[in-house]
Amino acid sequence: MSWKELRDPVHGWIRLSLDEARFLDDDIYVQRLRRVLQDGLVHYVYPSARGTRFEHSLGTMHLSSLMSERVIGEADGKTLRALMGRLGIHDDNVRVLGEYVRLGGLHHDIGHPPLSHVLDGYLAPLVKPEPQLYMAGVGKEHEVAGFMLMGSRGFRDLVSMLGVDAGVLRLLTFYRLVKRIRLVSRYGDSALSLGVPEVKLLEGLSDDELMLLESLASILSGGIDADRLDYTLRDLYFTGAGSGSGAIDIARLVNYLHLGRGMLVFDDKAKAFLEGYALARYNLYKWVYMHHKVLLFDEMTREVLRQVMTLSIASELREAALRFLNGNPSEKNLDIYTDDQLSVTIGAAYHGGLLEGYVREYADSIMHRRTGMRALWKRDEDYITTLGLGNAVMLNRYIDENLEGKGLGWAVEFKQSIINELRRILNCDCRLLVSVASFINDIGALIRNSDGNLMPINEASPLIKAIDNAWEQTPHIFIFVNSTELETKGINPGKVKEEAVKVLTRLILNNYN
């Protein structure tokens, strides 16, 4: 077979068959990701962090191939063929299922909005898409959007070029989402699974077939999956932040990877490499994704978006967002629903004098990377000194528990409640922004010891336990103020910090007493 190779700075050469290369050129869903930044506004702090979802998707596809080739070789042949038959894949080559996993890696992020996670979850409430999946809490906005896109006629026709069943591809790529839809339909809203034929694909599978399917799906969305491995390596490379990246040896990790029952497991020889991954991932979240300045620009962008999307100048962007989230975008919609068009729309609204109040200043900050907003605390020692160690830890746990259990809706209300309370206390309608951040250190990897027993790496590794302790003392919340404005209004910025501590302390006492 002839191949085409793409040079990647993280993985070296990424190989595509000629059919895949031709397909990729026609894949408007993946090609759109060239104009969606992988890390949103991280480049405001780390200037070289300008990678896109496109190259990340290629990297995830590459790692998905390596991982699927490894574990499919360990699968029971009879169970593998039975599963393929149940899914309607009639091919003598059992490795064809690995091709589905590979294509899942390529398409796993096609549902991301402009600026990726910065706006993920913030657009659906503004444009109100039709599918109830967005309101059911079964997945994040970009997951549901990707799921909807994969169910469209346009996507089905596209992947048919490779002889691929779009339903099977959608099931493997968004397996956890399908499982949640199935669960909610069974015990809650019975109508939720209507129009989701993938739920029926799960019916009738034997336990062995279901466990094998779940194991393969975990390559794309699991504890240590192809997605997380790629963005960890890629973001460390392009930001130069943190340490530990040298310990992430992909070849060794894949070599120590094994097929478990409904999961992937690692040989205990992989322990050191898993620790390297855990440390690198922690550094990324702490110093990159949750850098206080990055979170500030994220919050300002969301404030600007809310106002911009109400303007007539954003009519094409609104239409593109709605059709994208509904899963039926035209090629023009896909071209518009990008970082480029968002930036142009914000610039036009700003220069056209269409933005009002603080939002105009926030737009100026986004466009020119300048702002008078400052965090009341920035680093671990500031946070602990300000709140006290016990209060800081309890507040962090409260934020983690609610973000994990209640999601983005809770975060939006929580942030606004703090702003409202501080404005009331200060008797000032002044500029205030609040950002909350969460990091789940449980990397979900299981180690198989020499005696055959399985143990979570979080329990087997003292180093990863130490990361848990470090995370508990890292700021999970930032409050931003404009000191010049406060002083102009006769308010000492130190007073705001003092009152913020009181507000947060009362919150802790109310929830833990």
N, C-alpha and C positions, 0 to 999 in steps of 0.2 A: 504494500500500500504506500502511496506517495503521501508526503506530509508537508505542511507549512509550519514554520516555527516563528514564534514571536519572542523577542528579547524582553525579559522582565528583570528589573533591578533586584527583586527579592528572590525569585525562584530560578533565575537563569533563563533557560529556553523553555517556553510553553508550546507544546506541540498540538497542532490541529490537523485533522484529516482534510483533504481538499474539499470534501463535501461540507465539513463543518466550517471551513473558512468561507466558502461561498454562502452558506447559511448565515454566518455571523454578519456578513456585509448586508444582508437583507433583513436582519433582525432589528426592526425599528424600536423594539422595547429595550433591548440591551444597548443599542447605539445611542439612545437618549441619555444613558447614564454617563456618557462622555461629558455632559454638561450639568452634572449633578456632583458637587464636591463631596468626597467621602467624609470629611470631618467638618463640614459646615464652616464656621468662622474661626476654627483653630489657627488658621494662617494669620490671624490678627496678632497672635502671640508667637507662633512658630511659622515664620514666613514661607518656609519650604513645604509646608503641609498643604499642597495644592493638588494632591491626587484625587481622582474621581472614582465613583462607584463602578465605572467601566473596568479599569484595570484590577480593582478589587474582585470583581465578578470573574474575570479571567483567572486570577490567582486562586479563588475558591474552587473554580472548575478544575484547575490543575490538582489541587490537594484532594478534592473529592475523588478524582480518578485514582490517585495513589492509595487512598484509604479503602476505596471500594474494591480495588484489585486485590488488596491484602486480605480483606475479610471474606469476600466471596469465595476465595480459594479454600476457606475453612468451612464453608457451609455444607450441610448435608445435601447431596445432589438431588435426592428424591424430594425433599422439602422445597428446594429451590425451584425445581421444575413444576411442582404442584402450585407454588405461589405464582409463578409466571402464568400458568394456565388460568388460575383464578382471576388474574389481572387482565387476561385477554392477550398476553404476549406469547405468540406462537412462533418460537424460533429455537432451532436446535442448539444454538450457542447460548449457554447460561450466562455468559459474560455480558449479554445485551442489557441485563438489568443494571449493570454497572454504568452503561452508557446513559441510562435514565438518571442515575445519581449524578453523573458528570454534568448533564444538561441542567439538572436541578441546581447545581452549584453556580452555573452560569446565569440562571434566571432568579435566584433567590431574593435579589434586591430590586427587582424591576418596579416594585410598588413604592419606592422611596420618593418623597416630595422634594421640591427644591430645598437645598441646604440640608438634606438628609434629616438627622435627628433634631436639628434646631426647630423645625416646623412639624415634625412627626406628631400627630395627634391634635394639632392646632387648626388644621384646615377643614376637617370634616365638620366641626361645630359651626364653622363660618358659612359653608356652602350647602350643608345638609344633604348628603347623598342618600339615595333611596334604600340600598341594602340595610336590613336590620342588623347585620353582622357588626356594623360600626358601633352600635349602641349596646350590643349584647355582652361586651367585655370578653369576647373569645380570643382576641388578639390585638396587637398594636395596629395603628392605622396603616402603616406601610405593609404589614403582613396581610391584612384584609384586602388592601388595594392590589397587592401582587396576586393574591388568590383570585380576585375578581378579573384581573387582566388575563390570567391564565385560563379563565373560563369563557373568554370571548371568542367569537367566530374568527376574528382576525388572528388571534394567537393559535387557534386550532389549525387554521389553514397554513400558517407559517411553519409550525413544527411538523406538519404532514410532509414537508419537503424531505425530512430525514426519516420518514416512516415511523414517527413517534406518536403514541397515543397521548394527547394532551391531558386527559383525565388521570392517567397513571402518573404522568410527570407532575401534575398538580398535587396528587396525593402524596408522593414522595417528598416534594419540596416543602409542602405545608402540612405535613402529617400531624403535627401537634395541634394545629388549628382545626383540622378535620376531626380529631379526637374530641376537642373541646366542643365543637358544634354538635357532634354526636351525643356527648354527655348532656349538654344543655337541652337538646331536643328530647332526650329520654326522660329527664327529670325536671324540666322547666318548660320552655317554649317549644312545644312539639312541632310548630310550623317552621322552626329555624332551619331545619335541614332540607326544606323544600327547595328544589333547584340546586341542591348540592349532591350530585350523584356519587361523589367520592365516598360519602357516608355509607352508601349501599355496598361499595366495593369491600368495605371492612366486614360486612355481614357474611357469615358462612365460612370465614377463614378458620382453619384449625388453630389450636394454640401454638403449634410449632410454626405454622405459616405466619401468624400474626407477630410472633416474637422475632422472626427473621425480618419481616417488613419493618418492624420498629427499629431493629438494629441498623438496617441500611439507612433508614430515615435519620437516625441519630448522627450520621456522617455529616448531614446538612444542618441539623439543629439538635444538638445534644450538649453534653458537658464540655468536652474538648472536641470541637467539630472543625470542619474545614473553614467555615466562615470565621470563627474566632481566631484560629491559628493564622489565617492570612492577614486579618486586619491588625493583629498584634504585631506581627513581623513588619508589615507594611508601614504602619503608623510610627513604629519605632525608627524605621529607616528614614522616613521623610521628616520626622521632627527632630531626630537626634536626641530625644529626651529619655531620661531614665537609664536603667541598666538591667542586665540580665538577658538581653537579646541573644548574646553569644551562646547561652546555654540552651536555646531552643533549637535543637538539632532535629529537623523534620525527618530526615532519613532514619535516624535512630528511633524516633517516636513511632513512625509507621512500622518499622521492623519489629517493635515490641507490642504492636497492636493486635488484639485478638477479638474474635467474635464471641460475644456472650449471649445470654438469653434475653433478648429485648434491649440489649445495650452493647456498647463496646467496652472492652477491658484492656488493661495494660499489664505486661509482665512487670514484676517488681524491679527489674533492671532499669525501667524507665523512670524510676522515682526522681533521680537527680534532674532529668530533663523536664519532668512535670513541675518540679520546684522552680526551675529556671523560667518556665512559662508563667507560673503563678506570680513570681516576683516581677517579671516584665509587664504583665497585665496590670498588676497593682500600680506600678510606676506610671503607666499610661493613664490610668484613671485619675490618679492623684495629681500628676504634674501637667497633664495635657487636657483630657476631657473635662476635668473639674477644676482647672485653673480659674481663679476668681475673675480674671479679666475676660477669659473665654465665656464664662457664664454670664458676665455683665452684658457683653455684646449679644449673646443669645437672647436675653430678656428684652433688650432694647429692640431687637429685630422683631420679636413677637408683638410688642406694643405697636410698632410701626405697621406690621402686617394687618392687625385688627382694623386700623383706620384706613389703610390703603385699599383693602378689599371691599370697603363700602363706597368707593369712588367710581364714577363712570369710567375713569381712565383705566380701571382694572377690569373692565367687562370681559375682555378676551381671556385674561388670567382666571377669572371666576369660572367662566364657561369651561376652560381647559381643566381646571381643578375638579369641577363637578363631573364632567364626563370621564375623567381619569379615575376618580374614586368609584364611579358607577361601573367601571370596567368596560366602557365602550368609547375610548378616545379615537379621534381621527389622527392621521399622521401630523396634521397641523397642530392639534391639541398637544401631542407629545412634544413637538418642537417648542411650544409656548410654555409648557409646564416644566421649566428648567430654571437654574440659577440665573442664566443670562437674562431671561425675560423678567424675572422678579427684580433683578437689579435695575433694569431699564425702567420698569414701572415705578419703583421707589424713587429713582432719580427724577423722572418726569413729574411725579407728585410733589417732590421737594422743590424743584426749580420752578414749578408752576404755581407755587404758593398755595397748594391745596391741603397741606397738613397743618393741623392746629395744635396749640398747647405744647406740652412737653414732647409730644410725638415729633414735632418738627426738629427739635434739638436732637432727639434720638436718631432721626434719619440723617442728620448732619454727621453725627458720630459714626454711624455705619458707613457712610460714604467716604469720610475723610479720616477715619480712625483717630478721632480726638474726642475726648469727653472730660467733663469736670466731675463725673460720678466716681466716688471712691468707696471701697469696702470698709465697713467698720472694723473688720478683722480679716486677715489674709491667710496666715499660716497656722500650723498646729499650736505653736506656743502662744500665739495671740488669742486663739480661740479658747484654749484651756485657761489661760490667765484671766480672760474676760468673764467666762461663765463659771469657772471652777471645774475641776476634773469630773466630779460626780454628776453635775448638771449637764456637762457637755456630753458625756457618755449616754445618759438617759435620753437627752434630746435626740441624739443620733439614732438611738434604737427606735424611738418613737417615729422618726422620719422614715427610717428603713422599713419598719413594719407597715406603715400606712402606704408608702409608695408601692411596696410589693403586693399588699392586699387590696388596695383601692385604686391605685393607678394615677394617671394624669389628672383626672377630674378632681381628685382630692388635692393634688399639688396646687392646682390653679386656685381653688378656694382657700387653701391654707395660706398661700402667699398673699392673696388679697386681704385676708382677715388680719394679718400682721400689719400690712400697710395701712389699712383703715384704722386699726387701734393706735398705731403710732401717730397718725395724723390727728386723731381725736385728742390724744394726750398733749401733743405739741400745739394743738389749735392752729395748724398750718397745713394748707393744701400744697405741700412742697413735694419736690421730686423724690420719690422713694421707689426702689426696686428690690425685690427679694427673689433669691434663687435657691432651690433645694437640689441636692444631688444624692444619688444612691449608688452603691457598688456592692454587688453580691460576690463575696470572695469564694463561695462554694463552687469550685470548678467542675464538680460532678464527675470526676475521674475515679474509677475503681481499679485498685491494684490487686493482681492475683499473686498471692505468695507462693512459695515453693511447695507448700502443702495443699495448694489448690483453693484455699479460702480467699474470699474477696473482702477488701477493706477500702473505705473511702480514703483518698489521698489526704484529705483534710485531717483525718485522724492518724494517719501513718506518718505524717511529716510535721516535726516541731517547727520547721521554718514557716510552713503555711499557717500553722496556729499563731505564730508570731505576727503574720500579716493581719490576721483577724484583730489582734490587739492593737496594732498600729492604726487600722482603719477606724476603730472605735474612737480614736483621739484626733481624727482628721475632721475639719469642718464639713458638715453636711448641709449647712445653711449659710448664706451670705446675705447681708443687708447693705445696700448701696445708697449713698446720699451725695448731694452736691454741697460741699462745705461752703463754697462762696455764696450760694443762695441762702443757706441757713444763717450765715453771719450777716448777710444783708437784711434778713428779717429778724435779726436780734436773737437768734437761737444758737447757742454754743453746740458745735458738733459733738462735744463730749457728753452733753445732756442727752442727745439722741441715743448715743451708745448706752448710757446709763438706763434710759427708759426701755431700750430694746432688750437689755438683759432682764429687766423686771417683767416685761411681757412674756419672754421665753421661759423664765423661771416659773411664772404663774401657770403657764401651759404645762410644764413638766409636773408641777404639783397637782394640777387638776386631773392629770391622766395617770398618775402613779400613786395616788393616795386613795 
